[in-house]
Amino acid sequence: PTKKWVLVSYVPDGCPVRARMLYATAGQDIKQRLGHSNFKADIHITNKDEFTRTKIFRDTAKDNGNLPLSEAERTLKEERVASYSTKKSAMGVVPFQLDDALKSALAAFAAQEWNLLEIKVQDDESVVTGELKSTSASDLTPSNVQISDPRFYIVRLGKTGQVARDSTKIFFIYSCPEAAKVRQRMLYSAAKASVVSSLESLKITVEKFSELSEPNTIGSLLATLVTVAEGTEIKSNDSTTQRKSFARPRRPGRGRARMIRKP
């Protein structure tokens, strides 16, 4: 029979939360690159004393053969699963650190000194200001959008010639090209919550969140967002888009059918 692998994850209870997140995502990356079908089981341990050949083979046999467990073993397994689930849920809200330059840029954006700001997540998990920073959202063009790396963009849009606070709206764009690496996708997905939280702390209210997978379509996305900013977006409950009530089709021929009394 074809031999399969067992992925053993050792994450001690005292391990920093950021390290837990990295190892959890790395484990999924390993399985994806080597093929999920090549793995027969996942084993998660928090104590190095559990890392024994006998225990791994026993747990693997129970997980794959559905062998009956004793009450003590069942309780231990449930506690282990619950502990791992809790750790996994905590990983999704790990705060990423924004550098001082980005904090200053966000404050300037809040003060309307900038209307377009690019945000970048680096490999060391720090969040910094990207290369694109402008007073005009029209500078966000296909030539300026990264074609291989993800980015966050915050833009301020409104009616042409109007930049007053009450006539503009702010939009958050997450650009994630198809060519982006898996690790980068994971970093940006995890960092998004921290960036949004920072925006909220500066009273930057986002009108709408959008995602972009093809940088060359940024023009059409901005056009759509402009209609939202101007309040001209067609809504599904608009009277012009409501579904008409069913009407029975008329009979073929001329006019309505009439009853003719025989002489």
C-alpha positions as CSV (number, residue, x, y, z in Angstrom):
1,P,0.0,0.0,0.0
2,T,1.1,3.6,-0.6
3,K,2.7,5.2,2.4
4,K,1.3,8.5,3.7
5,W,2.6,11.1,6.0
6,V,1.5,12.4,9.4
7,L,1.9,16.1,10.1
8,V,2.8,16.6,13.7
9,S,2.4,20.2,15.1
10,Y,4.2,20.9,18.3
11,V,3.1,24.3,19.7
12,P,3.9,24.7,23.5
13,D,1.3,26.5,25.7
14,G,3.8,29.3,26.4
15,C,4.6,29.9,22.7
16,P,4.0,33.5,21.6
17,V,0.7,34.0,19.7
18,R,2.5,35.3,16.6
19,A,4.6,32.2,16.4
20,R,1.5,30.0,16.8
21,M,-0.1,31.8,13.8
22,L,3.0,31.4,11.6
23,Y,3.2,27.6,12.4
24,A,-0.5,27.1,11.8
25,T,-0.3,28.8,8.4
26,A,3.0,27.0,7.6
27,G,1.4,23.6,8.3
28,Q,-1.4,24.3,5.8
29,D,1.2,25.5,3.3
30,I,3.2,22.3,3.6
31,K,0.1,20.2,3.0
32,Q,-1.0,22.3,0.1
33,R,2.5,22.1,-1.6
34,L,3.0,18.3,-0.9
35,G,-0.7,17.4,-1.6
36,H,-3.4,17.0,1.0
37,S,-4.0,13.4,-0.2
38,N,-0.5,12.4,0.9
39,F,-1.3,13.0,4.6
40,K,-3.3,10.5,6.6
41,A,-3.7,12.6,9.8
42,D,-2.8,15.8,11.7
43,I,-1.6,15.5,15.3
44,H,-1.3,18.6,17.5
45,I,0.7,18.4,20.7
46,T,1.5,21.0,23.4
47,N,3.8,19.0,25.5
48,K,7.1,17.5,24.3
49,D,6.5,14.4,26.4
50,E,3.6,13.6,24.1
51,F,6.0,13.5,21.1
52,T,6.7,9.7,21.1
53,R,6.5,7.1,18.3
54,T,4.1,5.0,20.2
55,K,1.6,7.8,20.9
56,I,1.8,9.0,17.2
57,F,1.0,5.6,15.9
58,R,-1.8,5.0,18.4
59,D,-3.5,8.4,17.8
60,T,-3.1,7.9,14.0
61,A,-4.7,4.5,14.2
62,K,-7.6,5.8,16.3
63,D,-8.2,8.8,14.0
64,N,-8.2,6.7,10.8
65,G,-9.6,3.4,12.1
66,N,-12.4,4.9,14.2
67,L,-11.4,2.6,17.1
68,P,-13.4,3.0,20.3
69,L,-11.8,5.3,22.9
70,S,-12.0,5.0,26.6
71,E,-13.7,7.8,28.6
72,A,-10.3,9.2,29.7
73,E,-9.0,9.1,26.1
74,R,-12.1,10.7,24.7
75,T,-11.9,13.5,27.3
76,L,-8.2,14.1,26.5
77,K,-8.9,14.3,22.8
78,E,-11.8,16.7,23.2
79,E,-9.7,19.0,25.4
80,R,-6.9,18.9,22.8
81,V,-9.2,19.8,20.0
82,A,-10.8,22.5,22.0
83,S,-7.4,23.9,23.0
84,Y,-6.2,23.9,19.4
85,S,-9.5,25.6,18.2
86,T,-9.1,28.3,20.7
87,K,-5.5,28.9,19.7
88,K,-6.5,29.0,16.1
89,S,-9.3,31.5,16.7
90,A,-6.8,33.7,18.6
91,M,-4.4,33.7,15.7
92,G,-6.8,35.5,13.4
93,V,-6.8,38.6,15.6
94,V,-3.1,39.0,16.2
95,P,-2.3,42.7,16.0
96,F,0.2,43.7,13.4
97,Q,2.5,46.6,14.2
98,L,2.1,49.8,12.2
99,D,5.3,51.8,11.9
100,D,5.4,55.5,12.8
101,A,5.6,56.7,9.2
102,L,2.4,54.9,8.4
103,K,0.7,56.2,11.5
104,S,1.6,59.8,10.5
105,A,0.4,59.1,6.9
106,L,-2.9,57.9,8.2
107,A,-3.3,60.9,10.5
108,A,-2.6,63.1,7.4
109,F,-5.2,61.1,5.4
110,A,-7.7,61.7,8.2
111,A,-7.0,65.4,8.0
112,Q,-7.6,65.3,4.2
113,E,-4.0,66.1,3.4
114,W,-4.0,62.9,1.3
115,N,-6.8,61.3,-0.7
116,L,-4.9,58.1,-1.7
117,L,-2.7,56.0,0.4
118,E,-1.0,52.7,-0.3
119,I,-0.3,50.3,2.6
120,K,2.2,47.4,2.5
121,V,2.7,44.4,4.8
122,Q,6.4,43.4,5.0
123,D,7.8,39.9,5.5
124,D,8.7,40.7,9.1
125,E,4.9,41.4,9.7
126,S,5.3,45.2,10.1
127,V,2.8,47.4,8.3
128,V,4.3,50.3,6.4
129,T,3.4,53.0,3.9
130,G,3.6,51.9,0.3
131,E,5.1,53.8,-2.6
132,L,1.9,55.4,-3.7
133,K,0.6,58.5,-1.8
134,S,-1.3,61.2,-3.5
135,T,-3.8,64.0,-3.1
136,S,-5.8,62.6,-6.0
137,A,-7.5,59.2,-6.2
138,S,-7.2,59.3,-10.0
139,D,-3.5,58.4,-9.5
140,L,-4.6,54.9,-8.7
141,T,-4.2,53.5,-12.2
142,P,-3.3,50.0,-13.5
143,S,0.3,51.1,-14.0
144,N,0.6,52.1,-10.3
145,V,-1.1,49.0,-8.8
146,Q,1.2,46.1,-7.9
147,I,0.7,43.3,-10.3
148,S,2.4,40.5,-8.3
149,D,2.1,41.6,-4.6
150,P,-0.9,42.3,-2.5
151,R,-1.6,45.8,-1.2
152,F,-4.1,47.8,0.7
153,Y,-5.4,51.1,-0.7
154,I,-7.5,53.7,1.0
155,V,-9.1,56.3,-1.3
156,R,-11.3,59.3,-0.8
157,L,-13.8,59.9,-3.5
158,G,-16.6,62.4,-4.1
159,K,-18.2,64.6,-6.7
160,T,-15.9,66.2,-9.2
161,G,-14.3,69.3,-7.7
162,Q,-15.6,68.8,-4.2
163,V,-13.3,67.6,-1.4
164,A,-15.3,68.8,1.6
165,R,-15.6,66.2,4.3
166,D,-19.4,66.0,4.0
167,S,-19.2,65.5,0.2
168,T,-16.7,62.6,0.1
169,K,-16.6,59.0,1.1
170,I,-13.7,56.7,2.0
171,F,-13.1,53.3,0.4
172,F,-10.8,50.4,1.4
173,I,-9.5,48.3,-1.5
174,Y,-7.6,45.0,-0.9
175,S,-5.7,44.2,-4.1
176,C,-4.6,40.6,-4.2
177,P,-3.3,39.5,-7.7
178,E,-3.6,35.9,-8.8
179,A,0.2,35.8,-9.0
180,A,0.6,36.6,-5.3
181,K,2.4,34.0,-3.1
182,V,0.5,32.0,-0.6
183,R,2.5,33.4,2.3
184,Q,1.7,37.0,1.2
185,R,-2.0,36.2,0.9
186,M,-2.0,34.9,4.5
187,L,-0.1,37.9,5.8
188,Y,-2.4,40.4,4.3
189,S,-5.5,38.5,5.3
190,A,-4.3,38.4,8.9
191,A,-3.1,42.1,8.9
192,K,-6.4,43.5,7.5
193,A,-8.1,43.6,10.9
194,S,-5.2,45.6,12.5
195,V,-5.2,48.1,9.6
196,V,-9.0,48.6,9.8
197,S,-8.8,49.0,13.6
198,S,-6.2,51.7,13.2
199,L,-8.5,53.5,10.7
200,E,-11.4,53.4,13.2
201,S,-9.2,54.8,16.0
202,L,-8.5,57.8,13.7
203,K,-12.2,58.2,13.0
204,I,-11.7,57.2,9.4
205,T,-15.1,55.7,8.5
206,V,-14.9,53.3,5.5
207,E,-18.0,53.5,3.3
208,K,-17.3,50.2,1.5
209,F,-14.7,47.4,1.4
210,S,-13.7,46.1,-2.0
211,E,-11.3,43.4,-3.3
212,L,-9.4,43.4,-6.5
213,S,-7.8,40.4,-8.1
214,E,-6.9,41.9,-11.5
215,P,-5.0,45.2,-11.3
216,N,-6.0,46.2,-14.9
217,T,-9.6,46.5,-13.7
218,I,-8.9,49.2,-11.1
219,G,-10.4,51.8,-13.5
220,S,-13.9,50.1,-13.6
221,L,-13.8,49.5,-9.8
222,L,-13.1,53.2,-9.1
223,A,-15.9,54.2,-11.5
224,T,-18.3,52.0,-9.5
225,L,-17.1,53.5,-6.2
226,V,-17.5,57.0,-7.6
227,T,-21.2,56.2,-8.1
228,V,-21.4,55.1,-4.5
229,A,-19.7,58.3,-3.4
230,E,-22.1,60.4,-5.5
231,G,-25.1,58.5,-4.3
232,T,-26.0,57.5,-7.9
233,E,-25.4,53.8,-7.4
234,I,-28.4,51.7,-8.6
235,K,-29.7,49.7,-5.6
236,S,-31.5,46.5,-5.8
237,N,-34.7,47.9,-4.3
238,D,-34.8,50.8,-6.7
239,S,-38.1,51.2,-8.4
240,T,-36.5,50.9,-11.8
241,T,-35.0,47.5,-10.9
242,Q,-37.9,46.0,-9.0
243,R,-39.3,42.8,-10.6
244,K,-42.6,43.4,-12.3
245,S,-45.6,41.3,-11.2
246,F,-46.4,38.4,-13.3
247,A,-48.8,39.1,-16.2
248,R,-50.5,36.4,-18.2
249,P,-49.4,36.5,-21.9
250,R,-52.1,37.6,-24.3
251,R,-53.5,35.3,-26.9
252,P,-52.1,35.7,-30.4
253,G,-54.2,37.7,-32.8
254,R,-55.8,41.1,-32.7
255,G,-57.2,42.5,-29.6
256,R,-58.9,40.7,-26.7
257,A,-61.0,37.6,-27.1
258,R,-64.7,38.3,-27.5
259,M,-67.7,36.0,-27.0
260,I,-69.9,35.9,-30.1
261,R,-73.5,34.8,-29.7
262,K,-74.8,32.5,-32.4
263,P,-77.9,33.7,-34.2
